[in-house]
Protein backbone atom coordinates (compact mmCIF):
# COMPACT_ATOMS: atom_id res chain seq x y z
CA UNK A 1 0.00 0.00 0.00
CA UNK A 2 1.04 3.56 -0.58
CA UNK A 3 0.87 6.68 1.58
CA UNK A 4 -2.28 8.74 1.89
CA UNK A 5 -3.91 9.67 -1.38
CA UNK A 6 -7.21 11.49 -1.84
CA UNK A 7 -10.21 10.06 -3.73
CA UNK A 8 -12.20 11.13 -6.73
CA UNK A 9 -15.72 9.80 -5.92
CA UNK A 10 -19.14 8.21 -6.41
CA UNK A 11 -22.74 9.21 -5.90
CA UNK A 12 -24.74 6.58 -4.04
CA UNK A 13 -25.42 9.28 -1.45
CA UNK A 14 -26.18 12.99 -1.88
CA UNK A 15 -22.88 13.98 -0.25
CA UNK A 16 -19.53 15.30 -1.42
CA UNK A 17 -17.98 11.84 -1.18
CA UNK A 18 -17.96 11.39 -4.96
CA UNK A 19 -15.91 8.42 -6.08
CA UNK A 20 -15.66 8.39 -9.84
CA UNK A 21 -17.02 11.71 -11.06
CA UNK A 22 -13.61 13.31 -11.50
CA UNK A 23 -14.15 15.79 -8.65
CA UNK A 24 -11.41 15.74 -6.03
CA UNK A 25 -11.46 16.80 -2.42
CA UNK A 26 -10.65 20.47 -1.86
CA UNK A 27 -6.94 21.06 -1.50
CA UNK A 28 -5.94 17.51 -2.40
CA UNK A 29 -4.77 15.88 -5.61
CA UNK A 30 -6.95 13.22 -7.21
CA UNK A 31 -6.04 9.57 -6.91
CA UNK A 32 -5.86 7.74 -10.24
CA UNK A 33 -9.07 6.01 -11.23
CA UNK A 34 -9.42 2.25 -10.65
CA UNK A 35 -7.98 0.08 -13.39
CA UNK A 36 -10.54 -1.91 -15.37
CA UNK A 37 -9.78 -5.63 -15.54
CA UNK A 38 -10.60 -7.23 -18.90
CA UNK A 39 -13.21 -9.96 -18.89
CA UNK A 40 -11.85 -13.53 -19.15
CA UNK A 41 -13.79 -16.71 -19.66
CA UNK A 42 -12.11 -18.81 -16.96
CA UNK A 43 -9.97 -18.25 -13.91
CA UNK A 44 -9.02 -20.53 -11.04
CA UNK A 45 -10.88 -19.48 -7.89
CA UNK A 46 -8.53 -18.98 -4.93
CA UNK A 47 -9.76 -19.77 -1.43
CA UNK A 48 -11.58 -16.83 0.16
CA UNK A 49 -13.86 -15.92 3.05
CA UNK A 50 -17.18 -14.37 2.06
CA UNK A 51 -18.49 -12.08 4.82
CA UNK A 52 -22.19 -11.42 5.33
CA UNK A 53 -24.17 -9.68 8.05
CA UNK A 54 -27.91 -9.76 8.33
CA UNK A 55 -30.99 -8.87 10.35
CA UNK A 56 -34.55 -10.04 9.70
CA UNK A 57 -36.21 -7.93 12.36
CA UNK A 58 -38.69 -6.65 9.77
CA UNK A 59 -39.39 -10.16 8.45
CA UNK A 60 -38.54 -9.23 4.85
CA UNK A 61 -34.90 -10.24 4.33
CA UNK A 62 -34.76 -14.01 4.78
CA UNK A 63 -35.69 -15.03 1.20
CA UNK A 64 -32.89 -12.98 -0.46
CA UNK A 65 -30.41 -14.22 2.16
CA UNK A 66 -31.28 -17.86 1.45
CA UNK A 67 -30.72 -17.27 -2.28
CA UNK A 68 -27.32 -15.67 -1.63
CA UNK A 69 -26.29 -18.55 0.65
CA UNK A 70 -27.39 -21.14 -1.91
CA UNK A 71 -25.35 -19.37 -4.61
CA UNK A 72 -22.25 -19.24 -2.43
CA UNK A 73 -22.61 -22.81 -1.16
CA UNK A 74 -22.29 -24.06 -4.74
CA UNK A 75 -18.87 -22.40 -5.18
CA UNK A 76 -15.63 -24.19 -4.36
CA UNK A 77 -13.14 -22.96 -1.75
CA UNK A 78 -15.43 -20.25 -0.39
CA UNK A 79 -15.79 -20.02 3.37
CA UNK A 80 -19.13 -18.37 4.17
CA UNK A 81 -19.20 -16.38 7.42
CA UNK A 82 -22.68 -15.17 8.37
CA UNK A 83 -23.19 -12.83 11.33
CA UNK A 84 -26.78 -12.31 12.38
CA UNK A 85 -27.22 -9.14 14.43
CA UNK A 86 -30.45 -8.61 16.30
CA UNK A 87 -32.06 -8.60 19.76
CA UNK A 88 -32.59 -12.36 19.43
CA UNK A 89 -31.73 -15.02 16.83
CA UNK A 90 -34.22 -15.35 14.00
CA UNK A 91 -32.17 -17.72 11.85
CA UNK A 92 -32.08 -21.42 12.67
CA UNK A 93 -28.51 -22.59 11.91
CA UNK A 94 -29.86 -26.10 11.34
CA UNK A 95 -31.71 -24.81 8.27
CA UNK A 96 -28.64 -23.22 6.70
CA UNK A 97 -26.60 -24.93 3.96
CA UNK A 98 -23.86 -27.15 5.42
CA UNK A 99 -20.47 -25.63 6.12
CA UNK A 100 -21.61 -22.08 6.84
CA UNK A 101 -19.88 -20.41 9.78
CA UNK A 102 -22.79 -18.80 11.64
CA UNK A 103 -22.54 -16.42 14.59
CA UNK A 104 -25.22 -14.50 16.43
CA UNK A 105 -24.14 -11.09 17.76
CA UNK A 106 -26.50 -9.14 19.98
CA UNK A 107 -27.60 -5.72 18.70
CA UNK A 108 -30.95 -4.32 19.81
CA UNK A 109 -30.34 -0.97 18.09
CA UNK A 110 -30.17 0.08 14.43
CA UNK A 111 -28.59 -2.31 11.95
CA UNK A 112 -24.82 -1.77 11.81
CA UNK A 113 -23.42 -3.24 8.60
CA UNK A 114 -19.84 -2.14 9.35
CA UNK A 115 -19.76 -3.82 12.75
CA UNK A 116 -21.32 -7.04 11.48
CA UNK A 117 -18.80 -7.35 8.65
CA UNK A 118 -15.93 -6.60 11.03
CA UNK A 119 -17.14 -9.34 13.38
CA UNK A 120 -17.17 -11.70 10.38
CA UNK A 121 -13.67 -10.58 9.34
CA UNK A 122 -12.32 -11.52 12.79
CA UNK A 123 -13.75 -15.02 12.34
CA UNK A 124 -12.62 -15.52 8.70
CA UNK A 125 -9.76 -17.92 7.98
CA UNK A 126 -8.56 -16.94 4.51
CA UNK A 127 -6.21 -14.28 3.13
CA UNK A 128 -8.81 -12.95 0.70
CA UNK A 129 -11.94 -11.37 2.17
CA UNK A 130 -15.14 -10.58 0.28
CA UNK A 131 -17.66 -8.23 1.87
CA UNK A 132 -21.12 -8.83 0.46
CA UNK A 133 -24.64 -7.51 0.89
CA UNK A 134 -27.13 -10.21 1.87
CA UNK A 135 -29.31 -9.41 -1.16
CA UNK A 136 -26.72 -9.36 -3.98
CA UNK A 137 -25.49 -12.14 -6.26
CA UNK A 138 -22.61 -12.21 -8.73
CA UNK A 139 -22.03 -14.97 -11.31
CA UNK A 140 -19.54 -17.42 -9.81
CA UNK A 141 -17.02 -17.15 -12.65
CA UNK A 142 -16.90 -13.39 -12.19
CA UNK A 143 -16.17 -13.77 -8.49
CA UNK A 144 -13.40 -16.26 -9.29
CA UNK A 145 -11.73 -13.85 -11.71
CA UNK A 146 -11.86 -11.02 -9.19
CA UNK A 147 -10.35 -13.18 -6.46
CA UNK A 148 -7.57 -14.38 -8.76
CA UNK A 149 -6.47 -10.90 -9.85
CA UNK A 150 -6.73 -9.54 -6.31
CA UNK A 151 -4.51 -12.35 -5.07
CA UNK A 152 -1.91 -11.75 -7.78
CA UNK A 153 -1.92 -8.00 -8.44
CA UNK A 154 -4.19 -5.78 -6.37
CA UNK A 155 -5.07 -4.67 -2.85
CA UNK A 156 -8.80 -4.60 -3.59
CA UNK A 157 -11.10 -5.39 -6.51
CA UNK A 158 -14.66 -4.38 -7.24
CA UNK A 159 -15.88 -7.50 -9.09
CA UNK A 160 -18.64 -5.87 -11.14
CA UNK A 161 -19.07 -2.80 -13.31
CA UNK A 162 -22.89 -2.95 -13.60
CA UNK A 163 -25.52 -3.45 -10.91
CA UNK A 164 -28.90 -4.72 -12.06
CA UNK A 165 -31.95 -4.27 -9.83
CA UNK A 166 -34.39 -7.14 -10.23
CA UNK A 167 -38.01 -6.18 -9.59
CA UNK A 168 -40.40 -8.22 -7.47
CA UNK A 169 -41.58 -10.43 -10.35
CA UNK A 170 -38.06 -11.10 -11.62
CA UNK A 171 -36.79 -11.88 -8.14
CA UNK A 172 -39.64 -14.30 -7.51
CA UNK A 173 -38.98 -16.03 -10.85
CA UNK A 174 -35.33 -16.46 -9.89
CA UNK A 175 -36.08 -17.64 -6.35
CA UNK A 176 -38.65 -20.14 -7.67
CA UNK A 177 -36.09 -21.56 -10.11
CA UNK A 178 -38.10 -20.52 -13.17
CA UNK A 179 -35.36 -18.31 -14.63
CA UNK A 180 -31.58 -18.19 -14.45
CA UNK A 181 -30.11 -15.06 -12.88
CA UNK A 182 -29.02 -13.49 -16.17
CA UNK A 183 -32.39 -14.28 -17.78
CA UNK A 184 -34.31 -12.80 -14.87
CA UNK A 185 -32.40 -9.54 -15.32
CA UNK A 186 -32.93 -9.06 -19.04
CA UNK A 187 -36.56 -8.01 -19.19
CA UNK A 188 -37.17 -4.49 -17.97
CA UNK A 189 -34.67 -4.54 -15.12
CA UNK A 190 -32.81 -1.41 -14.04
CA UNK A 191 -29.07 -1.17 -14.70
CA UNK A 192 -27.86 1.51 -12.29
CA UNK A 193 -24.76 2.38 -14.33
CA UNK A 194 -26.79 2.67 -17.55
CA UNK A 195 -29.14 5.00 -15.65
CA UNK A 196 -26.20 7.25 -14.81
CA UNK A 197 -25.68 6.20 -11.20
CA UNK A 198 -22.06 5.90 -10.16
CA UNK A 199 -21.36 2.74 -8.19
CA UNK A 200 -19.52 3.02 -4.89
CA UNK A 201 -16.26 1.04 -5.12
CA UNK A 202 -16.65 -0.73 -1.77
CA UNK A 203 -20.43 -1.06 -1.96
CA UNK A 204 -22.40 -4.24 -2.56
CA UNK A 205 -19.63 -6.80 -3.10
CA UNK A 206 -15.92 -6.04 -2.76
CA UNK A 207 -12.77 -8.18 -2.60
CA UNK A 208 -9.86 -7.26 -0.31
CA UNK A 209 -6.56 -8.71 0.69
CA UNK A 210 -6.95 -9.52 4.37
CA UNK A 211 -3.98 -7.40 5.44
CA UNK A 212 -5.38 -4.42 3.55
CA UNK A 213 -8.83 -4.69 5.15
CA UNK A 214 -7.30 -4.70 8.61
CA UNK A 215 -4.72 -2.01 7.77
CA UNK A 216 -7.65 0.26 6.89
CA UNK A 217 -9.14 -0.37 10.32
CA UNK A 218 -11.98 -2.35 8.77
CA UNK A 219 -15.29 -0.64 8.16
CA UNK A 220 -16.24 2.31 10.35
CA UNK A 221 -18.62 1.11 13.06
CA UNK A 222 -19.80 4.65 13.87
CA UNK A 223 -22.28 4.35 10.97
CA UNK A 224 -25.68 3.18 12.23
CA UNK A 225 -28.69 2.43 10.06
CA UNK A 226 -28.65 2.82 6.29
CA UNK A 227 -26.21 5.05 4.41
CA UNK A 228 -22.64 6.20 4.15
CA UNK A 229 -20.47 3.34 5.38
CA UNK A 230 -19.59 2.04 1.90
CA UNK A 231 -18.71 5.54 0.69
CA UNK A 232 -16.49 6.10 3.72
CA UNK A 233 -14.72 2.78 3.18
CA UNK A 234 -14.17 3.68 -0.49
CA UNK A 235 -12.54 6.96 0.48
CA UNK A 236 -10.44 5.27 3.16
CA UNK A 237 -9.25 2.65 0.67
CA UNK A 238 -8.41 5.12 -2.10
CA UNK A 239 -6.53 7.35 0.33
CA UNK A 240 -4.42 4.34 1.27
CA UNK A 241 -3.64 2.66 -2.08
CA UNK A 242 -4.07 2.99 -5.83
CA UNK A 243 -3.64 -0.76 -6.39
CA UNK A 244 -7.38 -1.24 -6.94
CA UNK A 245 -9.38 -2.38 -9.94
CA UNK A 246 -12.92 -2.81 -11.29
CA UNK A 247 -13.87 -5.85 -13.35
CA UNK A 248 -15.06 -4.72 -16.77
CA UNK A 249 -18.37 -5.74 -18.40
CA UNK A 250 -19.57 -7.76 -15.42
CA UNK A 251 -23.05 -7.61 -13.90
CA UNK A 252 -24.08 -8.11 -10.29
CA UNK A 253 -27.73 -8.58 -9.38
CA UNK A 254 -29.69 -7.02 -6.54
CA UNK A 255 -32.65 -9.10 -5.36
CA UNK A 256 -35.87 -7.23 -4.67
CA UNK A 257 -37.19 -6.86 -1.13
CA UNK A 258 -39.45 -4.24 0.47
CA UNK A 259 -37.52 -1.08 1.30
CA UNK A 260 -37.54 0.33 4.80
CA UNK A 261 -39.72 3.47 4.70
CA UNK A 262 -37.29 5.40 6.91
CA UNK A 263 -34.30 4.78 4.66
CA UNK A 264 -33.50 8.49 4.17
CA UNK A 265 -35.22 9.82 7.29
CA UNK A 266 -33.97 7.69 10.17
CA UNK A 267 -32.39 9.55 13.06
CA UNK A 268 -28.82 8.55 12.20
CA UNK A 269 -28.95 9.43 8.49
CA UNK A 270 -27.80 13.06 8.79
CA UNK A 271 -25.02 12.00 11.11
CA UNK A 272 -23.98 9.30 8.64
CA UNK A 273 -23.79 11.88 5.84
CA UNK A 274 -21.63 14.21 7.88
CA UNK A 275 -19.33 11.37 8.88
CA UNK A 276 -18.95 10.22 5.26
CA UNK A 277 -18.13 13.79 4.19
CA UNK A 278 -15.49 14.06 6.90
CA UNK A 279 -13.47 11.26 5.28
CA UNK A 280 -12.72 13.48 2.28
CA UNK A 281 -11.22 16.37 4.23
CA UNK A 282 -9.72 14.40 7.11
CA UNK A 283 -5.98 15.09 7.53
CA UNK A 284 -3.75 12.11 6.67
CA UNK A 285 -2.33 11.96 10.19
CA UNK A 286 -5.81 11.90 11.73
CA UNK A 287 -6.98 9.16 9.36
CA UNK A 288 -3.89 7.07 10.12
CA UNK A 289 -4.50 7.48 13.85
CA UNK A 290 -8.13 6.35 13.45
CA UNK A 291 -7.00 3.30 11.44
CA UNK A 292 -4.54 2.26 14.15
CA UNK A 293 -7.09 2.65 16.95
CA UNK A 294 -10.01 1.04 15.16
CA UNK A 295 -7.97 -1.93 13.96
CA UNK A 296 -7.53 -2.91 17.64
CA UNK A 297 -11.18 -2.49 18.64
CA UNK A 298 -13.11 -3.41 15.46
CA UNK A 299 -15.34 -6.45 15.30
CA UNK A 300 -16.03 -6.91 19.01
CA UNK A 301 -19.05 -9.26 19.07
CA UNK A 302 -20.07 -7.98 22.52
CA UNK A 303 -19.99 -4.30 21.62
CA UNK A 304 -23.75 -3.77 21.88
CA UNK A 305 -24.42 -6.34 24.55
CA UNK A 306 -22.41 -4.34 27.07
CA UNK A 307 -24.16 -1.08 26.11
CA UNK A 308 -27.61 -2.61 26.68
CA UNK A 309 -27.01 -3.32 30.36
MOBELGI-V881546 format. One record per backbone hydrogen bond with DSSP energy under -0.5 kcal/mol. NH is the residue of the N-H (numbers start at 1). CO is the residue of the C=O. E is the energy in kcal/mol with one decimal. If there is no record, write none. Layout:
# MOBELGI-V881546
NH:CO:E / NH:CO:E
This chain:
# MOBELGI-V881546
2:240:-1.1 / 5:239:-2.0 / 6:29:-0.5 / 10:17:-0.5 / 15:13:-2.1 / 18:16:-1.6 / 19:9:-7.6 / 19:17:-0.8 / 20:18:-1.0 / 21:9:-1.1 / 25:7:-0.8 / 28:25:-2.0 / 31:6:-1.0 / 35:244:-1.7 / 37:35:-0.6 / 37:246:-3.0 / 46:44:-0.7 / 48:77:-2.0 / 49:128:-2.6 / 50:48:-0.5 / 50:79:-3.7 / 51:49:-0.6 / 51:130:-3.8 / 52:81:-2.6 / 54:83:-2.0 / 59:56:-1.5 / 65:61:-1.7 / 66:62:-2.6 / 67:63:-1.8 / 68:64:-2.2 / 69:65:-2.7 / 70:66:-2.2 / 71:67:-2.1 / 72:68:-2.4 / 73:69:-2.6 / 74:70:-0.9 / 74:71:-0.6 / 75:72:-1.8 / 78:75:-0.6 / 79:48:-2.9 / 79:77:-0.6 / 80:78:-0.6 / 81:50:-2.8 / 81:79:-0.6 / 82:80:-0.6 / 82:101:-2.9 / 83:52:-2.5 / 83:81:-0.5 / 84:82:-0.6 / 84:103:-2.6 / 85:54:-2.6 / 85:83:-0.5 / 86:84:-0.5 / 86:105:-1.1 / 93:91:-0.8 / 95:92:-2.2 / 96:93:-1.4 / 100:97:-1.2 / 101:80:-3.0 / 102:100:-0.9 / 103:82:-2.4 / 105:84:-3.0 / 107:86:-2.5 / 113:111:-0.5 / 116:112:-2.2 / 117:113:-2.4 / 118:114:-2.2 / 119:115:-2.5 / 120:116:-2.0 / 121:117:-2.4 / 122:118:-1.8 / 123:119:-1.1 / 124:120:-2.0 / 129:208:-2.7 / 130:49:-2.7 / 131:206:-2.4 / 132:51:-2.2 / 133:204:-1.3 / 136:133:-1.3 / 137:253:-2.5 / 139:251:-0.7 / 142:139:-0.7 / 143:139:-1.7 / 144:140:-2.3 / 145:141:-2.1 / 146:142:-2.1 / 147:143:-2.4 / 148:144:-2.2 / 149:145:-2.3 / 150:146:-2.0 / 151:147:-2.4 / 152:148:-1.6 / 153:149:-2.6 / 154:149:-1.1 / 155:243:-3.2 / 156:243:-1.2 / 157:207:-2.3 / 158:245:-2.9 / 159:157:-0.7 / 161:250:-2.0 / 162:250:-2.1 / 164:252:-2.9 / 165:163:-0.5 / 165:190:-3.1 / 166:164:-0.7 / 166:254:-2.5 / 171:167:-2.8 / 172:168:-2.3 / 173:169:-2.2 / 174:170:-2.1 / 175:171:-2.9 / 176:172:-2.3 / 177:174:-1.4 / 178:173:-2.2 / 179:173:-1.2 / 184:180:-2.7 / 185:181:-1.3 / 186:183:-1.3 / 187:183:-0.6 / 188:186:-1.1 / 190:165:-1.5 / 191:189:-0.6 / 192:163:-2.8 / 192:190:-0.7 / 195:191:-1.7 / 196:193:-1.9 / 197:192:-2.7 / 198:196:-0.5 / 203:200:-1.3 / 205:203:-1.5 / 206:131:-2.0 / 207:157:-2.7 / 208:129:-3.1 / 209:155:-2.2 / 210:127:-3.2 / 213:209:-2.3 / 214:210:-2.1 / 215:211:-1.9 / 216:212:-2.0 / 217:214:-1.3 / 218:213:-2.3 / 221:219:-0.6 / 223:220:-1.2 / 225:111:-2.8 / 232:228:-2.4 / 233:229:-2.1 / 234:230:-2.1 / 235:231:-2.2 / 236:232:-2.7 / 237:233:-2.7 / 238:234:-2.4 / 239:235:-1.6 / 240:237:-1.4 / 241:237:-2.0 / 244:242:-1.6 / 245:156:-1.3 / 246:35:-3.1 / 247:158:-2.4 / 248:37:-2.7 / 248:246:-0.5 / 250:247:-0.6 / 252:162:-2.6 / 253:137:-3.0 / 254:164:-3.1 / 255:135:-3.0 / 255:253:-0.6 / 263:260:-1.5 / 265:262:-0.6 / 266:262:-1.7 / 269:266:-1.8 / 272:268:-2.7 / 273:269:-2.3 / 274:270:-2.2 / 275:271:-2.3 / 276:272:-2.5 / 277:273:-2.4 / 278:274:-1.8 / 279:275:-0.8 / 279:276:-0.8 / 280:276:-0.5 / 280:277:-1.2 / 281:277:-0.9 / 282:278:-1.3 / 287:283:-2.4 / 288:284:-2.5 / 289:285:-2.0 / 290:286:-2.2 / 291:287:-2.4 / 292:288:-2.3 / 293:289:-2.2 / 294:290:-3.0 / 295:291:-2.2 / 296:292:-0.7 / 296:293:-0.9 / 297:293:-1.0 / 298:294:-2.7 / 300:297:-0.6 / 301:299:-0.8 / 303:300:-1.8 / 306:302:-2.0 / 307:303:-0.8 / 308:304:-0.8 / 308:305:-0.5 / 309:306:-0.9
